[in-house]
Amino acid sequence: MSFSSFVRSGISKLRDMDIPSRYCFIFGCVFALWLLLRAIYRAFTSEWLATSFWFLKHLTYPHILPRIPFVGTATRLKVMLASGYLITNILLVTVIGVKSRSDMGTRAATMSIVNLIPLLCGPRLSLMTEMLGITLRTSIGSHQWLGRTAIAEALLHTIISLTGSQSFVWSGINASGVVASSAIGLILLFSFRVGRRLFYEWFLNLHLLLSVTALVAIGRHVFLRKPAETFLQIGICLWVGMTTMHSLMFAFRNFAIGRPFAKAVATRLSIPYPSERSLTGSSNVLQIDITVPRKWKVRAGQYVFLSIPRLGVMVGLRGHPFMLSWWDWSLDGLTISLLVKSRTGFTRELDKYTNKELLAFIDGPYGIEHTFGDYGTVIMFATGIGIAGHVPYIKDLISGYNNCQVRTRRILLIWQINKESQEQWVTSRMDNLLDSDTGYILEVRLHVLDYGGKKDVEYGNHSRIKKIFNTPNVVEVLQTEFESHRGKVMVSQCADRVMTDKVRREVQRRMSKRVRLVELDFQPSLREMGWPSTNGMEFKCKG
């Protein structure tokens, strides 16, 4: 068969499909095309970035509106994609091929199931995220939009069915539909940001329970109804496949013949200075050192989901995401370190077991590594606990520089903290990095907000550490570095939203083909810095 005849055959079959089947087919084609483009991007990263300058400057980086409390903001690209997706679903449900109110109800139900398919990507969203090569934030945003759209279409189907001309009959099929709609409605109710933040463990368990309930009820409701049943079967096959893959990876990571299970030891790092004891608010930061049973090649930007059964069934058995902040090799194997802030739930319970060896299970590692080593100048912005996201990259860059493996010749770290004692969180790590920095490529500027009239000081050889008792001037920093940069420039952020928005605006304004902006998946909140806002999400992988 020639290529032209193959194309004609495909177009003919596409014409014979019903509207939801075409939508599902195109969805699959877009997915396959993305995987192809991802492979091309990985093979030709530098060429890709050079040709995508306009795309990054005008679509990916700029926010379309200022950040709104409790709503947030979005880039132009995300608004375009979300609008296109919503408009397509609205047209397919209400206009294209719909001749009656009954047709609209049936179409809404079928489209809801089609939109459920990508949501059934296994028990860990991070696994599919890594396979697609997208950021965790993008993956979570897509998950939310797909879920909301599927819920809206399911509720529209329910309303049309209950308010139709025919009386509602309480049969087994209709009862299962009511159960499915109720479960889906509860998922929407419990998925609001405030509930997720305050009751994270309960939210995860309820989300899983209600999702399983909805799937079972939908399966009973669409039994022998084509094509809805076929779409649901595709989704279930995806779930089974991804769950099997995740289970095998989890078993491989945690069970090694002749090796003990992972052991975790938490240590408190926060000790307030005498002048700070009058300040209010808890600032317990824990360093969790985990000796893992099976080694892997640790990369900067990785994170793991940590489970500690000793902390309880509801809290300890649920995997909680944490960024890898350090790692060491020894005769005992690999030891990874996590830097976390003690707040509620898992971390609050863990704070009660400091300096005790606890049985632990690791799920991961996940995370996409950014190639900082291809850039001559790397500028890093961090606030508070956000330093945990940047330390691994600094470690890799200095090691690569010493071994002539990277192009980086300057690393500037801007770290803003609320209290001077918070520098203790990474004191030993920074000492280690400065000792290994024989080329003097690292400069650290520590900005302390609670300055109390103190004067700036400098430490280290070549004044590589500057303690500045004031907020960082983002515009001045970027202007100076862009004017005197060495090679291409990478600007990386692991900061609260105030600093993130400032840096993003300035980078977008000064954007060129030799500049790239990266926001790490881990982002500290404003609340951590002692400010009243609670918009921030401590970790962008709640899934």
Secondary structure as UniProt FT lines:
FT   HELIX           3..16
FT   HELIX           19..43
FT   HELIX           45..51
FT   HELIX           53..55
FT   HELIX           56..60
FT   TURN            69..71
FT   HELIX           76..94
FT   TURN            95..97
FT   HELIX           101..116
FT   HELIX           117..119
FT   HELIX           125..132
FT   HELIX           136..162
FT   HELIX           172..190
FT   HELIX           193..198
FT   HELIX           200..221
FT   TURN            222..224
FT   TURN            226..227
FT   HELIX           228..254
FT   TURN            257..258
FT   STRAND          262..268
FT   HELIX           274..276
FT   TURN            277..278
FT   STRAND          285..291
FT   TURN            300..301
FT   STRAND          303..307
FT   HELIX           309..311
FT   HELIX           313..316
FT   STRAND          320..330
FT   TURN            331..332
FT   STRAND          333..341
FT   HELIX           345..350
FT   HELIX           351..353
FT   TURN            354..355
FT   STRAND          357..366
FT   HELIX           372..374
FT   STRAND          377..383
FT   HELIX           384..386
FT   HELIX           387..402
FT   TURN            403..404
FT   STRAND          410..417
FT   HELIX           420..426
FT   HELIX           427..436
FT   TURN            438..439
FT   STRAND          442..448
FT   TURN            452..453
FT   STRAND          457..459
FT   HELIX           461..463
FT   STRAND          465..468
FT   HELIX           474..483
FT   STRAND          489..494
FT   HELIX           497..509
FT   TURN            513..514
FT   STRAND          515..519
FT   HELIX           527..529
//
